[in-house]
Amino acid sequence: AFIAGLSASVIRAVTMFTAVAVSLLAKNTINTYKTLIISVFILLLFNPYYLFEVGFQLSYLAVFFIVWIQPLIYKLWQPKSKIINYPWQLFTVSIAAQLGVLPLSLYYFHQFPGLFFIANIIIIPFLGIILGLGILVIFLSLINLLSPFIANIYEQIIIILNSVVAVIAKQESFLFQNISFSLFSVLSVYLFIILFFKWIETKNQIIFKYVLIAILVFQSNLILEKYYSSTTNEIVIFNTSRKTALINRKGENIDIDYSNDYPKIKNSIKNYLIGTNSQVKSIQNSIKNVYSLSTKKLLVIDSLSVYKNLSIEPEIILLRDSPNLNLERLIKEMNPKIIIADASNYKSSVLLWQKTCKKHNIRFHYTVKDGAFVRKY
């Protein structure tokens, strides 16, 4: 840990694996669970915000599932040949760890590596060699006895490992991306996994009934999410620096309107598409003046400040590109319920608009401060 610089991830890994190593030496599975809990307590005592770090969550889930599930999977087949037994052990460890982190990985990253088991079987043996040889290289270097031959061998091993990782990473056809996975799906899948392996462990028929219920809950959730996605209509105004970008969603289809530099909003759009399980119907490099939200209207006023002679009473008004207007007069003429200012406006203008809206008791939404504006209709 000191050699690596005592970073947060290193401290977490050292604390966790020290606890696991001690319990494994004691050959007591229950003791392993206790030491894992103690290590969690120590880390959270040191920094409670570790609990919200993705690395912390995935690390402990992976280790917990390896300790609990790997022996259960390994017992399904115990090869007598040591040549077969070693890769089988690595495979069961990979499966157990992947089962532990898969739901949460899908929730955070929306992708699944199909070659994880091949990567682990190839890379894990390398890591043992690199760790052992690395300690030797550091020790010999400290006492000025490091041979160039040993250093070169160490370097070549790392180069080979990096090459293998690069080859696996290039197989994009085995990387399943853009998977929509909600928090409830995460919880329901974990419920199924835990109940299923508890049933494998105990062979209790009552637990098996709960396994079937967990499957039903997960499937019902998918159906409800699909229904909700296909029946939701909403307008979304993003917070994009010095730009305007909005989405008009009708069911699973969305229309994207933006002003300049689509690549800068591409990630926001991609995350929205994954989160809502929707698809792009049209993309326009322009912002309309009026958007229909069922029986309501959204009026957009830009730097030209053109809004007169419009025979509409918009419920929502979007101000973009710092229009030079008299907001009090606009409010009296159109009587809007909500006024929005996106990140394309000057801050000085936004402050004046905010005061005016407060004076007239009108809701004011500033995307820089309040985030994206979302309105269902």
VOTISE-217762 format. One record per residue (C-alpha): z, x negated, y. Coordinates in steps of 0.2 Angstrom, whole numbers, padded with zeros to 4 digits, always signed. Last residue first. Layout:
// VOTISE-217762
ZXY...
//
This chain:
// VOTISE-217762
-0103+0237+0077-0093+0222+0074-0090+0210+0088-0087+0191+0087-0085+0179+0101-0083+0161+0096-0068+0152+0102-0055+0157+0115-0054+0142+0126-0072+0136+0126-0078+0153+0122-0071+0161+0137-0068+0180+0134-0062+0191+0148-0055+0209+0145-0056+0219+0161-0040+0224+0170-0049+0224+0187-0039+0209+0194-0039+0200+0178-0058+0201+0177-0059+0194+0195-0047+0180+0191-0057+0175+0175-0073+0176+0185-0066+0163+0197-0060+0152+0184-0077+0153+0175-0086+0148+0190-0076+0132+0192-0078+0128+0174-0097+0128+0176-0106+0139+0163-0115+0134+0147-0099+0135+0137-0100+0154+0135-0093+0167+0148-0090+0184+0141-0085+0200+0150-0078+0215+0141-0077+0234+0145-0091+0234+0157-0091+0246+0172-0109+0243+0177-0110+0245+0196-0092+0242+0200-0091+0227+0188-0107+0220+0195-0100+0221+0213-0084+0212+0208-0094+0199+0199-0104+0194+0215-0118+0183+0207-0124+0165+0206-0127+0164+0187-0118+0149+0179-0130+0145+0164-0123+0160+0154-0113+0176+0158-0113+0189+0143-0109+0207+0148-0102+0219+0135-0100+0238+0136-0117+0239+0145-0121+0254+0156-0140+0255+0156-0154+0260+0168-0158+0242+0173-0164+0241+0191-0152+0226+0195-0148+0213+0182-0157+0197+0187-0144+0183+0190-0158+0170+0188-0144+0158+0181-0142+0170+0166-0136+0187+0164-0135+0194+0146-0131+0213+0144-0124+0219+0127-0127+0238+0124-0118+0251+0113-0125+0265+0102-0128+0253+0088-0126+0236+0096-0143+0234+0106-0145+0218+0114-0152+0216+0132-0158+0201+0142-0165+0192+0127-0161+0173+0124-0175+0162+0119-0179+0149+0106-0180+0162+0092-0175+0161+0074-0178+0176+0062-0172+0183+0046-0159+0170+0041-0149+0173+0026-0131+0180+0023-0116+0175+0012-0104+0177+0026-0096+0160+0025-0111+0151+0019-0122+0158+0033-0109+0155+0046-0106+0137+0040-0125+0134+0042-0126+0142+0059-0112+0130+0065-0120+0115+0057-0137+0119+0065-0130+0122+0083-0135+0104+0089-0151+0104+0078-0157+0120+0088-0158+0110+0104-0163+0122+0118-0157+0140+0121-0153+0150+0106-0157+0167+0097-0153+0168+0078-0157+0185+0069-0147+0188+0054-0150+0197+0037-0136+0201+0025-0131+0217+0033-0137+0217+0051-0131+0201+0060-0136+0197+0078-0132+0179+0080-0129+0170+0097-0132+0153+0104-0131+0147+0123-0130+0129+0127-0120+0117+0139-0108+0114+0124-0109+0127+0110-0096+0140+0108-0105+0153+0098-0108+0171+0102-0108+0182+0087-0114+0200+0086-0110+0211+0070-0116+0222+0057-0108+0223+0040-0115+0233+0026-0123+0220+0015-0108+0207+0017-0095+0220+0013-0104+0226-0003-0106+0208-0009-0088+0204-0005-0082+0220-0014-0093+0215-0030-0086+0197-0029-0068+0204-0028-0071+0215-0042-0077+0201-0053-0061+0190-0048-0049+0205-0052-0058+0209-0068-0056+0191-0074-0038+0191-0069-0035+0207-0079-0043+0198-0094-0031+0184-0093-0017+0196-0091-0021+0203-0107-0022+0186-0115-0004+0183-0108+0002+0198-0118-0007+0191-0134+0004+0175-0133-0006+0160-0140+0007+0149-0131-0004+0134-0125-0021+0142-0125-0013+0158-0117-0005+0146-0104-0022+0139-0102-0030+0155-0098-0016+0161-0087-0017+0145-0076-0036+0146-0075-0037+0165-0071-0024+0164-0057-0033+0148-0050-0049+0159-0050-0040+0173-0042-0033+0162-0028-0049+0153-0024-0059+0170-0024-0046+0177-0012-0049+0162+0000-0068+0165+0000-0081+0155-0009-0099+0155-0003-0109+0141-0012-0121+0132+0000-0124+0117-0012-0126+0114-0031-0128+0095-0033-0138+0092-0049-0155+0093-0040-0148+0080-0028-0148+0066-0040-0147+0053-0027-0128+0052-0028-0129+0046-0046-0141+0032-0041-0129+0027-0027-0114+0027-0038-0122+0016-0050-0128+0004-0036-0110+0004-0029-0103-0001-0046-0115-0015-0048-0111-0022-0031-0093-0021-0035-0095-0030-0051-0106-0043-0042-0093-0046-0029-0079-0049-0042-0090-0061-0052-0094-0071-0036-0075-0072-0031-0072-0079-0049-0086-0092-0047-0081-0096-0029-0063-0101-0037-0048-0095-0027-0034-0108-0028-0029-0107-0010-0012-0100-0014-0015-0083-0005-0033-0083-0011-0027-0084-0029-0016-0069-0027-0030-0059-0018-0042-0063-0032-0030-0059-0046-0026-0042-0038-0044-0038-0036-0048-0043-0054-0035-0030-0060-0041-0017-0048-0060-0020-0051-0058-0020-0070-0048-0004-0070-0060+0004-0057-0075-0001-0068-0068+0009-0083-0067+0024-0072-0085+0023-0065-0095+0027-0080-0085+0041-0088-0081+0048-0071-0099+0048-0065-0105+0056-0081-0092+0070-0079-0095+0073-0061-0114+0076-0064-0115+0094-0058-0107+0090-0042-0101+0107-0034-0103+0113-0016-0096+0124-0003-0085+0110+0005-0068+0119+0008-0068+0134-0003-0079+0126-0017-0067+0111-0017-0052+0123-0018-0059+0132-0033-0065+0115-0041-0049+0105-0039-0039+0108-0054-0053+0112-0066-0061+0096-0060-0045+0086-0065-0044+0094-0082-0063+0091-0085-0062+0073-0080-0047+0069-0090-0055+0078-0105-0071+0067-0103-0060+0051-0101-0051+0055-0117-0068+0058-0126-0075+0042-0119-0060+0033-0127-0060+0043-0144-0078+0039-0148-0076+0020-0150-0058+0023-0156-0065+0033-0171-0053+0046-0178-0059+0059-0166-0046+0072-0160-0055+0088-0155-0046+0104-0147-0031+0093-0145-0039+0084-0130-0041+0100-0121-0022+0104-0122-0017+0087-0118-0029+0087-0102-0022+0104-0096-0004+0099-0090-0004+0081-0084-0022+0082-0079-0019+0099-0070-0005+0092-0060-0014+0076-0056-0029+0085-0049-0019+0098-0040-0009+0084-0032-0024+0075-0025-0033+0090-0020-0019+0097-0009-0015+0080-0001-0034+0076+0002-0037+0093+0011-0022+0090+0023-0012+0105+0027+0003+0100+0017+0002+0083+0025+0008+0091+0041+0026+0090+0034+0026+0071+0037+0040+0060+0030+0050+0075+0022+0033+0082+0016+0030+0065+0008+0047+0065+0000+0046+0083-0006+0029+0080-0014+0036+0065-0023+0050+0075-0029+0039+0089-0035+0028+0076-0045+0044+0068-0052+0050+0085-0059+0033+0089-0066+0033+0072-0075+0050+0074-0081+0044+0090-0090+0030+0080-0098+0043+0066-0104+0036+0050-0111+0048+0040-0100+0034+0028-0096+0024+0044-0091+0038+0049-0079+0038+0032-0070+0019+0032-0069+0018+0049-0062+0031+0045-0048+0022+0029-0044+0006+0039-0044+0012+0051-0031+0020+0039-0019+0006+0026-0020-0007+0040-0017+0002+0048-0003+0005+0031+0006-0013+0026+0003-0020+0043+0011-0008+0041+0026-0013+0023+0029-0001+0009+0024-0014-0005+0028-0022-0007+0011-0012-0023+0008+0004-0014+0012+0000+0000+0000
//
